[in-house]
Amino acid sequence: MSRGAAFFDLDKTLMAGSSGMVWARVSREAGMMPRRQMAKWAVDHLRYRLRGASDEAAAALLREVRDLLEGMPSRDLERLGPQVLAGVLPRIYPQMLDEVHSHQDAERATFIVSAAGLELVEMLANVLGMEGGIGTRYEVDGAGRFTGRLDGPFMYGEGKVEAVRRFAESHSIDLQASWAYSDSASDLPMLRAVGNPVVVNPDEELARIAREHGWRVMRFEKLGRRLAIAGATLTAAALGGLGSVMASRRRARGKRRSLR
């Protein structure tokens, strides 16, 4: 018998910021990511926090991730899972956990749907007590190494809603009796595929569309811009850039004192 479910985007919807940035930081600390790549992603993350997702940025990020993973043993990435999870969990919005629990109390299954890697999405869903996760799967060869290719669709835009529809069909889920949550206009296909779309801390375009259609809007990230700037500052510190900046400021203050 068909039933309703609730599908939650991850980045900037279920959690503050980007799970990819947490993964990048952990990868950098493990020596698996070049400093230059980390610095670029820090800038991209800041843009994402301020402006939301875009098709061009998502495609570019996918290419960079695939290039980075190519030839890497999948076991090495799996071992980063607990550290990535430890970085993501404190960023989960309490308000969104309340939404998850309310759906579960109404006998609706809850799922994370994200462009993030399938392993992280499934692990996070399990820890949060949700019923499952749908994420991007990367191909692994017979030797246990990433090939640099996808093993299925990229969970973004149309790819995400296609996966949700297949999932719903195989699990006897009625999408018209279901809910979907997202912050970004890139998820409009998924939002329009269900009977109950909900927008969370929406970007400008999604907020406009939600007003036109009378969709429910949840807003609670009032300090989003400050959080973005703070995140960029912390990333700079991790890269050693902030230390150089602070040292320069101290030298400048010392010179000013000597001139008095």
N, C-alpha and C positions, 0 to 999 in steps of 0.2 A: 504494500500500500504506500502511495506517495506521501511524503511529509515535507515540511518546511525545514530550512536550515539557515545558518547565518555565516556569511563569508567576510572575513576581515583582512583588508590590506595590512601590511606590517609597518613599513616606514612612514613616519609622520601620521599614522592612523592609530595603530595599536601601541606604538612606542614613539617617543620623542626622537627626532633625528633619523639617521640612517644606520641600519644594521650593517651595511657594507662598510661604513667608516669604522665601526667597531672591529669588523673582520680585518680591515686594512691595518689598523693599529696593532692588533695581535700578530698579524703576519709580519709586520715590520719588526716587532720585538723578537720574533723567532728567526729573524734573518732571512725571511723568504720574500721580502719585497724591497726593491731599491729605494733609497732615500728620495730620489727625484720623483718616482711614481707616487710615493706617499704624499709628498708636498703638493703634487698636482691634484690628487684626490681630495686633499684638505681644502683646496680652493673650490673644487667642484662641489664639495659638501656644503660649503658656505653658500654658494649660489643656490643649491637645492633647498636649503633651509629658508632662504629669503624669497625665492621665486617659484619653487616647485619643480616638478619633473618636466622634461621635454623629450620629444621623440629623438632628436639629434643627440642629446646628452646620453640618453639610455643606450642608443646604438653604439656610441663611442665607448661607453663604459663596458658594454658587453664585449667589444673587440679587445679592449685592454685586459679584461679578466681572462678571456680565452687565451690570449698570448701569454699571460702570466702563468696560467695553469699548465700549458702544454708541456708534456714531459715530466711533470711533477708526480711523484707517487701519491695516490689517493690517500694512503695511510697517513702521510704527513699532514694533510689537510684535516683529516678526521681527528687527529690528535689536538688540533686547535679548538675543536668544538666546545669543550668545557669552559675555556677562557673566553671565547666569544660569547657564549651564553651568559657568563658572569658579567660581561659588559653590557649586554642587552637588557637583562632582567630589571636592573634599577631604573631603566628608562621606560618601562611599561606604564602607561597611564592608568591610574586607579579607576578613573571614570570608564575606561574601556573594559577593564576587568569586570566592572559592574554590569556592563552590557552583555559580556560573555555569560556571566552567571544568570542574568535574567532570561536569556534565551534557553540556557540549559534547564532552568526551573520550569520553563514552558514546554519542555520536552523537545526542543529543537537542537540538533547537533551543530557544533561550532567548528569552523575551519579557518586557518590562516592561508591566505593566497598571496604569494609574494614572488618578485623576481629574484629574491635571494636563493641561495643553493638549497636544494631539497633537504639535505641532511640537517641544516640549521633549522629550517622551517618545521620539520617533523620533530626535532628535538625540543624546540621551543613550545610547540603545541602540546607535546607530552607533559612538559614541566608545568605548563599553565592549566593542565587538566582539560584541554580541549580535545575534540574527537579526531583531529587530523590536520595535515598541512599539505598544501600544493605549492611546490617550488620548482625552480629551474634545475634540470638535471644535466650534468656534464658527462660526456662519454669517457669511459675508462677502457683501456685495451686489455688484452689477455695477460699482460705483465703487471697490471694494477696501476698503470700510469694514465694521466689525463691526456687525451689526444688533441685537445684544443677545439673539439667540436661539441655541439649540443646533442644530447640524447633525448630529443623531444622539443617542444616549443619553448621559446623564451617567454617567461611569465610576465609579459608586459603588454598593455593595450589589448589588441585583438587576440594575441596568444593566450592571455590570461582568461578571457571570457570563453574561448574555445575549450580550454582545459576545464573550466568550471562546468560548462555544459556537458562535456563527456563524463565528468565526475558525477554530476547530478543524475545523468541517465543511468550510469552503472550502479548508483546507490539509491535509486528510486526516490530522488529528491525533486519536489515540485518547486521550480524556480519562482513561479508566480506567488507562491506562499512563503518565499524566502526573503532574507535581508542581505544587503551588501553594504560595507562601510569602506570609504576611501577619502583621502584628502585631495586627490589630484584629478584634473580633467583627463589625464591619460587613462584613468579607469572608468571613463564614461561607458564603454561597452559592457563592463561588468555591472555597473550600477543600473543600466537600462535593461539588463537581462533579468532582473529580479522584480518582484512586485513591491518591494519596500526598500528603496535606496536611501542611504543615510550618508551625509557628507560630514567630515570631521576636520575641523580647523582648515577649511578649504582654501585652495589657491584662488586668485581673483576670478579666473574663468569659471571654475567649478561653482563658486559662490553665486555668480550671476545666473548660471543655468539652474542651480537649486532654487533660487528665488522665482524664476520663470515657471518652474514645474511644481512649486510648493513642496519640495522635498524637505525632510527634517534636517536641521543643521545643528551640529554640536560644536561649540567653541569653548575651549578652556586653556589654550596655549597663548595666553596674553603676552608672555615674554618671549615669544618665538624668535624675534630678531636678536634680543640680548643673548638668548641661548646659542644662536648661530655664531655670534661674535665670540662668545666665551669658548665655544667648541673650537673655533679656528685658533684662538689664543693658546688653548691647551695643546692643540696639535703642533703649533709652532714650538711650544716648549719641548714637546717630545722629540722634535727634530733638532733641537739645539739652537733654533733660530732665536727664540726668546732670550736665551742666555746671552747671546751676542748683542741683542738690542739693549738689554739691561746693563751689560757691561759698558756699552757705549754711552748710555745715559749717565752712569756713575762717573765715567771719565769726564764727561762734559760738566757735571756738577762740580767735580774737583777743580777743573780749570776755572770755573766761575768764582769759586771760593778763593783761589790763589790770586785772582785779579782784584779782589776787594781790599 
